[in-house]
Amino acid sequence: MFDHLKLLRCFSFTASRDWLLKQSFSNAGLRSVTTDLSHGNPLASTSMHCWIPKSPNRSKPNLLLLHGFGANAMWQYGEHLRAFTGRFNVYVPDLLFFGLSSTSEPNRSESFQARCLMRLMEAHGVERMNVVGISYGGFVGYSLAAQFPEKVEKIVLCCAGVCLEEKDMEDGLFKVPNLEEATGILIPQTPEKLKELIRFSFVKPIKGVPSFFLWDFIDVMCMEFVEEKRDLIKSILKDRRLSDLPRIKQKSLIIWGEEDQIFPLELGYRLKRHIGENAEIVVIKKAGHAVNLEKSKEFLKHLKSFLIDCV
C-alpha cells in the first residue's frame, strides 16, 4: 500500500491524463468556473464546478452534458466535445460530490441535483438547453426535464436506468445481488473492485492492467466523497416505483449498449414505453454500459443526428 503511494507521488498517469483533458477543454473554448449557489446561507453551502464557454454566443442553442459515476466529466465527454462546441454553447458540470462540486445539504436525490443544476445554469444566463445524460447523469437529466419542462428542449438518456424499481433488485434483474455489492463496485476502493467495474462496464475490457495503474486511478478519482456517493446510489433505489415517475414531454433519444450489465437493456425498453411516442431508442451492438467510450464513434453519430441533424 505504501509502496504504491510512493510511486504515485513520482508519477500519476491518471493525473497526467486529467491535465491533458483540461488543456483540451480549454483549447475547445471552455473555461473552468466554480459557482457558489448558497445565496449567502452559511448553514447550507452549495457550490458547483462547470466548464462553460469562454465567450457564449446567445444566438446558439445550449447543450448540457451530464456525467455518470466513474471518471470525471472530462473523461466521459473528452472525445465528443469538439463535435458540439461549434454548434452549441456547451456546459459540462461536475454533479454534486464529483470533482469540485459539493453541498452541506443532506438531500441526496437526483431531483435535488437537478434543482442545483438549474440554479447553476441560471447563474450563467442559460434559459433553455438540450441535455445529454450518461448513466447517473441521465437520472439527473430526466429529473431536470420533468421539473423544468419549459427549460429543457431535447434530451438524450444513455444507459440511464431511470425506470428501475426497488423490487428489481429482489427480482434478480441486476447481476449484483444487493445494494451493498453494487455500491462497492461503482465506487471502487481496491484494484479488485475496479477490475469488477471494468468487467461490468465493457464487453471487451482491457486485461492485464498493472495494479499500480489501478491504484493510481482510485487514488485520483475515487477517494473523495465516498460516503456521499454511496448515499446517492442508495437514494435512486430507495422506494422507487415506476408508477411514481413522471412522464417527460420532450423529444427524447434513448441510447443503450446491447450487453449492458449494470442497467440491463430491458430498462431501456421500459423507459421507451414509459415516455411514449416522444422517445426513440437506439441499441448499440457489442457494447456495454460504457457505450460512450466503447463505441465512441457510433455513440457520437447518434448524438449528432438527434441534436444537430433533426432540427
MOCORTA-V458764 format. One record per residue. RES is the residue in one small letter. SS is DSSP state (H for helix, E for strand, C for the rest). Layout:
BEGIN
res->RES ss->SS
res->RES ss->SS
END
This chain:
BEGIN
res->m ss->C
res->f ss->H
res->d ss->H
res->h ss->H
res->l ss->H
res->k ss->H
res->l ss->H
res->l ss->H
res->r ss->H
res->c ss->H
res->f ss->C
res->s ss->C
res->f ss->H
res->t ss->H
res->a ss->H
res->s ss->H
res->r ss->H
res->d ss->H
res->w ss->H
res->l ss->H
res->l ss->H
res->k ss->H
res->q ss->H
res->s ss->H
res->f ss->H
res->s ss->H
res->n ss->H
res->a ss->C
res->g ss->C
res->l ss->E
res->r ss->E
res->s ss->E
res->v ss->E
res->t ss->E
res->t ss->E
res->d ss->E
res->l ss->C
res->s ss->C
res->h ss->C
res->g ss->C
res->n ss->C
res->p ss->C
res->l ss->C
res->a ss->C
res->s ss->C
res->t ss->E
res->s ss->E
res->m ss->E
res->h ss->E
res->c ss->E
res->w ss->E
res->i ss->E
res->p ss->E
res->k ss->C
res->s ss->C
res->p ss->C
res->n ss->C
res->r ss->C
res->s ss->C
res->k ss->C
res->p ss->E
res->n ss->E
res->l ss->E
res->l ss->E
res->l ss->E
res->l ss->E
res->h ss->C
res->g ss->C
res->f ss->C
res->g ss->C
res->a ss->C
res->n ss->C
res->a ss->H
res->m ss->H
res->w ss->H
res->q ss->H
res->y ss->H
res->g ss->C
res->e ss->C
res->h ss->C
res->l ss->H
res->r ss->H
res->a ss->H
res->f ss->C
res->t ss->C
res->g ss->C
res->r ss->C
res->f ss->E
res->n ss->E
res->v ss->E
res->y ss->E
res->v ss->E
res->p ss->E
res->d ss->C
res->l ss->C
res->l ss->C
res->f ss->C
res->f ss->C
res->g ss->C
res->l ss->C
res->s ss->C
res->s ss->E
res->t ss->E
res->s ss->C
res->e ss->C
res->p ss->C
res->n ss->C
res->r ss->C
res->s ss->C
res->e ss->H
res->s ss->H
res->f ss->H
res->q ss->H
res->a ss->H
res->r ss->H
res->c ss->H
res->l ss->H
res->m ss->H
res->r ss->H
res->l ss->H
res->m ss->H
res->e ss->H
res->a ss->H
res->h ss->C
res->g ss->C
res->v ss->C
res->e ss->C
res->r ss->C
res->m ss->E
res->n ss->E
res->v ss->E
res->v ss->E
res->g ss->E
res->i ss->E
res->s ss->C
res->y ss->H
res->g ss->H
res->g ss->H
res->f ss->H
res->v ss->H
res->g ss->H
res->y ss->H
res->s ss->H
res->l ss->H
res->a ss->H
res->a ss->H
res->q ss->H
res->f ss->C
res->p ss->C
res->e ss->C
res->k ss->C
res->v ss->E
res->e ss->E
res->k ss->E
res->i ss->E
res->v ss->E
res->l ss->E
res->c ss->E
res->c ss->C
res->a ss->C
res->g ss->C
res->v ss->C
res->c ss->C
res->l ss->C
res->e ss->C
res->e ss->H
res->k ss->H
res->d ss->H
res->m ss->H
res->e ss->H
res->d ss->C
res->g ss->C
res->l ss->C
res->f ss->C
res->k ss->C
res->v ss->C
res->p ss->C
res->n ss->C
res->l ss->H
res->e ss->H
res->e ss->H
res->a ss->H
res->t ss->H
res->g ss->H
res->i ss->H
res->l ss->H
res->i ss->C
res->p ss->C
res->q ss->C
res->t ss->C
res->p ss->H
res->e ss->H
res->k ss->H
res->l ss->H
res->k ss->H
res->e ss->H
res->l ss->H
res->i ss->H
res->r ss->H
res->f ss->H
res->s ss->H
res->f ss->C
res->v ss->C
res->k ss->C
res->p ss->C
res->i ss->C
res->k ss->C
res->g ss->C
res->v ss->C
res->p ss->C
res->s ss->H
res->f ss->H
res->f ss->H
res->l ss->H
res->w ss->H
res->d ss->H
res->f ss->H
res->i ss->H
res->d ss->H
res->v ss->H
res->m ss->H
res->c ss->C
res->m ss->C
res->e ss->C
res->f ss->C
res->v ss->H
res->e ss->H
res->e ss->H
res->k ss->H
res->r ss->H
res->d ss->H
res->l ss->H
res->i ss->H
res->k ss->H
res->s ss->H
res->i ss->H
res->l ss->H
res->k ss->C
res->d ss->C
res->r ss->C
res->r ss->C
res->l ss->H
res->s ss->H
res->d ss->H
res->l ss->C
res->p ss->C
res->r ss->C
res->i ss->C
res->k ss->C
res->q ss->C
res->k ss->E
res->s ss->E
res->l ss->E
res->i ss->E
res->i ss->E
res->w ss->E
res->g ss->E
res->e ss->C
res->e ss->C
res->d ss->C
res->q ss->C
res->i ss->C
res->f ss->C
res->p ss->C
res->l ss->H
res->e ss->H
res->l ss->H
res->g ss->H
res->y ss->H
res->r ss->H
res->l ss->H
res->k ss->H
res->r ss->H
res->h ss->H
res->i ss->H
res->g ss->C
res->e ss->C
res->n ss->C
res->a ss->E
res->e ss->E
res->i ss->E
res->v ss->E
res->v ss->E
res->i ss->E
res->k ss->C
res->k ss->C
res->a ss->C
res->g ss->C
res->h ss->C
res->a ss->C
res->v ss->H
res->n ss->H
res->l ss->H
res->e ss->H
res->k ss->C
res->s ss->H
res->k ss->H
res->e ss->H
res->f ss->H
res->l ss->H
res->k ss->H
res->h ss->H
res->l ss->H
res->k ss->H
res->s ss->H
res->f ss->H
res->l ss->H
res->i ss->H
res->d ss->H
res->c ss->C
res->v ss->C
END
